Amino acid sequence: MALPYKTFPDTNAGFTARKRFWLSDEGLELIAGFRREGETIEEIVHGRIGISDTTWRGWLAGSEGLREAISQTDEYVNCLVERAL
């Protein structure tokens, strides 16, 4: 599994900083890049970001930018596969 990109303390302040970072433009670009490199959502959520599935679902529900980043990345990867065929 991938190593975490960035570490945060296991405190409320650390959780807030983690969420702020990963939902920023920089964090969303990194997530899209990880997907383009073939990492699964699970690898990103647990290995890179270091959050639970429940937290991830909450972030997805509350962030249009995150949903867009995941959607665009999936479309990009699908397009590459179609071209390879």
GICOR-V694984 format. One record per residue. N is the residue number from 1. PHI is phi in degrees with one decimal (* if undefined). Layout:
BEGIN
n: {N,N}
phi: {PHI,PHI}
END
This chain:
BEGIN
n: {1,2,3,4,5,6,7,8,9,10,11,12,13,14,15,16,17,18,19,20,21,22,23,24,25,26,27,28,29,30,31,32,33,34,35,36,37,38,39,40,41,42,43,44,45,46,47,48,49,50,51,52,53,54,55,56,57,58,59,60,61,62,63,64,65,66,67,68,69,70,71,72,73,74,75,76,77,78,79,80,81,82,83,84,85}
phi: {*,-66.6,-79.0,-59.1,-71.7,-146.0,-105.5,-135.5,-65.9,-84.7,-134.9,-60.1,-64.6,-65.5,-64.0,-62.9,-66.1,-60.9,-62.7,-59.1,-65.2,-70.3,-95.5,-78.7,-57.1,-62.0,-63.8,-64.7,-63.8,-64.1,-59.7,-60.9,-64.8,-60.2,-65.0,-62.3,-79.5,97.5,-72.5,-79.2,-58.3,-59.7,-62.5,-69.0,-62.2,-87.8,-85.4,-94.1,-84.5,80.2,-125.9,-81.6,-60.9,-62.9,-63.0,-58.1,-61.7,-64.4,-62.5,-61.1,-64.9,-100.2,-135.1,-63.1,-60.8,-67.2,-61.6,-63.9,-60.2,-67.5,-64.8,-62.1,-66.1,-59.4,-63.8,-63.1,-63.4,-60.3,-62.3,-62.6,-64.5,-61.1,-65.2,-68.1,-77.4}
END
